[in-house]
Amino acid sequence: MISNVWKEWMTDDVYEQFRRKSFYDNLAANHPKATPELKKKMEGTRILALNLQSCYFYNFYLFTELGDELHQLDWLESTL
């Protein structure tokens, strides 16, 4: 599973969000590998990760399913 590749870069709750939805948000200061100095510099900075495969031109499944079935764009709008 592709989510396992990114697991060490996420907290457990963010990892579960990513596994369920394929997109996530997280405060940069909560990054598991962040040093105290980085946490101080990145305080208040949020990381947003999107699944852009739904916009990939050669994803032929898009021709049968038009729309945002995971509601990723709604999530992005409410997060921003």
HELIX and SHEET records of a PDB file:
HELIX    1   1 SER A    3  TRP A    6  1                                   4    
HELIX    2   2 LYS A    7  TRP A    9  5                                   3    
HELIX    3   3 ASP A   12  LYS A   21  1                                  10    
HELIX    4   4 ALA A   28  ASN A   30  5                                   3    
HELIX    5   5 PRO A   36  LYS A   41  1                                   6    
HELIX    6   6 LEU A   52  CYS A   55  5                                   4    
HELIX    7   7 PHE A   60  PHE A   63  5                                   4    
HELIX    8   8 GLN A   72  THR A   79  1                                   8    
SHEET    1   A 2 TYR A  24  LEU A  27  0                                        
SHEET    2   A 2 ARG A  46  ALA A  49 -1                                        
END                                                                             
